[in-house]
Amino acid sequence: MRNPYLDLTAEFNRGALRVLLSSGQAVVVHRLAIASKDGDWIVREQADAVAHVLAVLASHGATYRFGAPLDPRWLAFGWSSHFEFRQDDLRVRTDFVSRPPRVPPAALARMWSEAEQTGDEVVPVTPLAAIKLTNRERDYAVVGELARLIPDPADRLRFSRSARDLLAMAVQYPDLVQAITSERPALAAIAAGRDALETALDAERRQLMRANEARLARYEAAAGAWAAAWPSLQRSLAGLPLLEAHAAVTAAAERCLPCQVEAS
């Protein structure tokens, strides 16, 4: 069976690199999972790229799900946009961001530059590991497996979830461990042995999960008025072609969905 999300990636990037396949489907491409139920992409924060993606979605009869408009004004502040359509018996869900969480601007720019040079349309393992540091327990096993694929030992030290792997790297790269500990305090427990390191990694995981919960809560609070307006707006969109629906969604969002979200 063909993967519709790979096919969509090819459609989105026809003629120019506009999106990078991310999250669960990227994990599938990196051969760490068999399947993922939806598709996530990082999209260029450019009007022409967004217009092309919308046109592809429109050709499939896609409709908006709750989220921000697919518009650079909202994308630039970390909002995400969500759509779905039917393909035979499959419900295809598509999600887009331009500024994925936990990927600094310099790393994001480097990712686009490398993709242009290589033609690779999938988020590489290192930024993908950062993206997967979510508030979901199951994602931390994925991060651990992604870390094993990272070629740079410094980045492996930043993302490894295995006490055993970290202890082995500490023998091989003692100076590097010391340098990275300032940005990843859990590594300080290496000196105390495996039990202490596993305890520190568990505490770190809980802290990372809470940080992502707090980030999502800020967006949820900012979208309060938008969430209240959405059911009525969604009813009014019924039967509209996507490009007309997009214009209506954008006009409504201009009234009650702020682009910028206050930092905590």
C-alpha positions as CSV (number, residue, x, y, z in Angstrom):
1,M,0.0,0.0,0.0
2,R,1.4,3.4,-1.0
3,N,2.0,5.9,1.8
4,P,-0.4,8.9,1.1
5,Y,1.8,11.2,3.2
6,L,4.9,10.5,1.0
7,D,2.7,11.1,-2.1
8,L,1.5,14.4,-0.6
9,T,5.0,15.5,0.2
10,A,5.9,15.0,-3.4
11,E,2.9,17.1,-4.5
12,F,3.7,19.8,-2.0
13,N,7.3,20.0,-3.2
14,R,6.6,19.8,-7.0
15,G,8.8,22.4,-8.6
16,A,10.3,23.7,-5.4
17,L,11.1,22.7,-1.9
18,R,8.2,24.0,0.3
19,V,7.7,21.4,3.1
20,L,9.7,18.9,5.1
21,L,8.0,15.7,6.4
22,S,8.1,15.7,10.2
23,S,7.0,14.0,13.4
24,G,5.5,10.5,13.1
25,Q,5.8,10.1,9.4
26,A,9.4,11.2,9.5
27,V,10.0,8.5,12.2
28,V,8.5,6.0,9.7
29,V,10.9,7.2,7.0
30,H,13.8,6.8,9.4
31,R,12.6,3.2,9.9
32,L,11.9,3.5,13.6
33,A,8.1,2.9,13.1
34,I,5.9,1.0,10.7
35,A,3.2,3.5,10.4
36,S,1.8,6.8,11.7
37,K,-1.9,7.8,11.7
38,D,-1.5,11.3,10.3
39,G,1.0,13.6,8.5
40,D,3.0,16.5,9.9
41,W,5.0,19.0,7.8
42,I,7.2,22.0,8.4
43,V,6.2,24.5,5.8
44,R,8.2,27.4,4.5
45,E,7.0,30.7,6.0
46,Q,6.3,32.2,2.6
47,A,3.0,33.2,0.9
48,D,3.7,31.3,-2.3
49,A,4.6,28.1,-0.5
50,V,1.5,28.3,1.6
51,A,-0.6,29.0,-1.5
52,H,0.8,26.0,-3.2
53,V,0.1,23.7,-0.2
54,L,-3.5,25.0,0.0
55,A,-4.0,24.4,-3.7
56,V,-2.8,20.8,-3.3
57,L,-5.1,20.3,-0.4
58,A,-8.0,21.8,-2.3
59,S,-7.4,19.4,-5.1
60,H,-8.0,16.6,-2.7
61,G,-11.2,18.1,-1.3
62,A,-9.6,18.9,2.1
63,T,-11.4,20.7,4.9
64,Y,-10.1,22.7,7.9
65,R,-9.9,21.1,11.3
66,F,-9.7,23.3,14.4
67,G,-6.5,25.3,14.4
68,A,-5.0,28.5,13.0
69,P,-5.3,29.5,9.4
70,L,-2.5,28.3,7.2
71,D,-1.1,31.8,6.9
72,P,2.4,33.1,7.6
73,R,1.1,35.6,10.1
74,W,0.1,32.9,12.5
75,L,2.7,30.3,11.5
76,A,5.5,32.8,12.4
77,F,4.4,32.7,16.1
78,G,4.3,28.9,16.3
79,W,0.6,28.2,15.6
80,S,-0.3,25.0,13.7
81,S,-2.9,24.4,10.9
82,H,-4.9,21.3,10.5
83,F,-6.9,19.7,7.6
84,E,-8.4,16.4,6.6
85,F,-9.8,14.6,3.6
86,R,-11.0,11.2,2.5
87,Q,-8.9,9.0,0.2
88,D,-10.8,5.8,-0.6
89,D,-11.4,4.4,2.9
90,L,-8.7,6.3,4.6
91,R,-9.1,9.6,6.5
92,V,-6.0,11.6,5.7
93,R,-5.0,14.2,8.4
94,T,-2.5,16.9,7.6
95,D,-0.8,19.2,10.1
96,F,1.5,22.2,9.4
97,V,3.9,24.4,11.3
98,S,6.7,26.6,10.2
99,R,8.4,27.0,13.6
100,P,8.5,23.6,15.2
101,P,8.9,23.7,19.0
102,R,12.4,23.2,20.5
103,V,14.1,23.8,17.1
104,P,16.0,27.2,17.4
105,P,15.9,29.6,14.4
106,A,19.6,28.8,13.5
107,A,18.9,25.1,13.5
108,L,15.7,25.6,11.4
109,A,17.6,27.7,8.8
110,R,20.4,25.1,8.7
111,M,17.8,22.3,8.1
112,W,16.2,24.1,5.1
113,S,19.7,24.9,3.7
114,E,20.8,21.2,4.0
115,A,17.5,20.0,2.5
116,E,18.0,22.3,-0.5
117,Q,21.5,20.9,-1.0
118,T,20.6,17.2,-0.6
119,G,17.0,17.1,-1.9
120,D,16.0,15.3,1.3
121,E,12.3,16.1,2.1
122,V,12.3,14.6,5.6
123,V,13.3,16.3,8.9
124,P,16.8,14.9,9.9
125,V,17.2,12.9,13.1
126,T,18.6,15.5,15.3
127,P,15.9,18.2,15.0
128,L,13.3,15.4,14.8
129,A,14.5,14.2,18.3
130,A,14.0,17.8,19.6
131,I,10.5,18.0,18.1
132,K,9.5,14.6,19.7
133,L,10.3,15.9,23.2
134,T,6.6,16.3,23.8
135,N,4.3,15.7,26.8
136,R,3.5,12.1,25.6
137,E,5.3,9.3,27.4
138,R,5.6,7.1,24.3
139,D,7.6,9.8,22.4
140,Y,10.6,9.4,24.7
141,A,11.3,5.9,23.5
142,V,11.3,7.3,20.0
143,V,13.7,10.0,21.0
144,G,16.0,7.4,22.4
145,E,16.0,5.4,19.2
146,L,16.5,8.6,17.1
147,A,19.5,9.5,19.3
148,R,21.2,6.2,18.3
149,L,21.0,7.4,14.6
150,I,22.6,10.8,15.3
151,P,26.1,10.9,13.8
152,D,27.4,13.7,16.0
153,P,28.4,12.4,19.5
154,A,27.6,15.8,21.1
155,D,24.1,15.6,19.8
156,R,23.8,12.0,20.8
157,L,24.7,13.1,24.3
158,R,22.1,15.8,24.2
159,F,19.3,13.4,23.2
160,S,20.1,9.9,24.4
161,R,17.5,8.4,26.7
162,S,19.6,5.3,27.6
163,A,21.7,5.3,30.8
164,R,23.7,2.5,29.4
165,D,24.5,4.4,26.1
166,L,25.4,7.5,28.1
167,L,27.7,5.6,30.4
168,A,29.5,4.1,27.3
169,M,29.8,7.5,25.7
170,A,31.2,9.0,28.9
171,V,34.1,6.5,28.7
172,Q,34.6,7.4,25.0
173,Y,34.1,11.2,25.2
174,P,34.8,12.3,28.8
175,D,35.6,15.9,27.8
176,L,32.6,16.2,25.6
177,V,30.3,14.9,28.5
178,Q,31.8,17.6,30.7
179,A,31.1,20.3,28.1
180,I,27.5,19.2,27.4
181,T,26.6,18.8,31.1
182,S,26.2,22.6,31.5
183,E,23.2,22.4,29.0
184,R,21.9,19.0,30.1
185,P,22.3,18.8,33.9
186,A,21.1,15.2,34.0
187,L,24.5,14.1,32.6
188,A,26.0,15.2,36.0
189,A,24.6,11.9,37.4
190,I,26.9,9.8,35.1
191,A,29.6,9.9,37.8
192,A,27.2,8.4,40.3
193,G,26.5,5.3,38.2
194,R,23.6,3.8,36.3
195,D,20.9,3.9,39.0
196,A,21.5,7.6,39.7
197,L,21.6,8.4,36.0
198,E,18.3,6.5,35.3
199,T,16.7,8.5,38.1
200,A,18.0,11.8,36.7
201,L,16.7,10.8,33.2
202,D,13.3,10.0,34.6
203,A,13.2,13.4,36.4
204,E,14.4,15.2,33.2
205,R,11.6,13.5,31.1
206,R,8.9,14.7,33.6
207,Q,10.4,18.2,33.4
208,L,10.3,18.2,29.6
209,M,6.8,16.9,29.6
210,R,5.6,19.6,31.9
211,A,7.4,22.3,29.8
212,N,5.5,21.2,26.7
213,E,2.2,21.1,28.6
214,A,2.9,24.7,29.7
215,R,3.7,25.7,26.1
216,L,0.4,24.1,24.8
217,A,-1.5,25.7,27.6
218,R,-0.4,29.2,26.5
219,Y,-1.7,28.5,23.0
220,E,-5.0,27.1,24.4
221,A,-5.5,30.2,26.5
222,A,-4.7,32.5,23.5
223,A,-7.2,30.5,21.4
224,G,-10.1,30.8,23.9
225,A,-12.3,33.1,21.8
226,W,-11.3,31.2,18.6
227,A,-12.4,27.9,20.2
228,A,-15.8,29.5,21.1
229,A,-16.3,30.8,17.6
230,W,-15.2,27.7,15.8
231,P,-18.3,25.5,15.9
232,S,-20.5,28.2,14.3
233,L,-17.7,29.0,11.8
234,Q,-17.2,25.3,10.9
235,R,-21.0,25.0,10.2
236,S,-20.8,28.0,7.9
237,L,-17.9,26.3,6.0
238,A,-19.9,23.2,5.1
239,G,-19.8,22.6,1.4
240,L,-17.4,25.4,0.6
241,P,-14.3,24.6,-1.6
242,L,-11.2,24.9,0.5
243,L,-9.9,28.1,-0.9
244,E,-13.2,29.9,-0.1
245,A,-13.2,28.3,3.3
246,H,-9.6,29.4,3.9
247,A,-10.6,33.0,3.1
248,A,-13.5,32.8,5.6
249,V,-11.3,31.2,8.3
250,T,-8.6,33.8,7.8
251,A,-11.1,36.7,8.0
252,A,-12.6,35.2,11.2
253,A,-9.2,34.6,12.8
254,E,-8.3,38.2,12.2
255,R,-11.1,39.2,14.5
256,C,-10.4,36.8,17.4
257,L,-7.2,34.8,17.1
258,P,-4.1,36.7,18.1
259,C,-1.0,35.9,16.0
260,Q,1.4,36.4,18.9
261,V,1.3,34.2,22.0
262,E,2.6,35.6,25.3
263,A,5.6,33.8,26.7
264,S,5.4,32.6,30.2
